[in-house]
């Protein structure tokens, strides 16, 4: 995996032979197993906070993604996971998350890995005073962008964005963003 940080002991909920089972995170991606995930879109004045993934990430490093996304740990509720990862990745706490629905997708994320996710999608409204403290192990950059500008950038330079963000904006923007 070329020296990137690789999770070796995180157990996530994945379906194995039709049963939701704790599976090691990397193994779930190597096998392309369908698994649970969360995605969060923080919005301020009509603009979405997006993040550029750190270069140490074991897949899709350096690509732009939505505010945050991850897999719940085995037994962790989706809403709790969303709050946890906002804090861990971006130092964001205290937002009220609103469940927007569920999205399922399958995408090749490089290095022989596949994301086949059943994603609980959340949004949150932020004000201008919301502090950001990106964790450099997770996030190398952040920016605010309107959905229209994001869709245009994705159309122009799709290889700069994660597969899931492209899917969300192209196929599910009405459900997610209203």
ABEGO torsion letter per residue (X at the ends): XGGBBBBAABBBBBBBGGBBBBBBAAAAAAAGBBBBBBBBBBBBGGBBBBBBBBAABABGBGBBBBABBBBBBBGBBAAAAAAAAAAAAAGBBGBBBBBAEBBBBBBBAEGGBBBBBBBBBBBBBBBAABBBBBBAAABABBBBBBAAAAAAAAAABAAABBAAAAAAAAAAAAAAAX
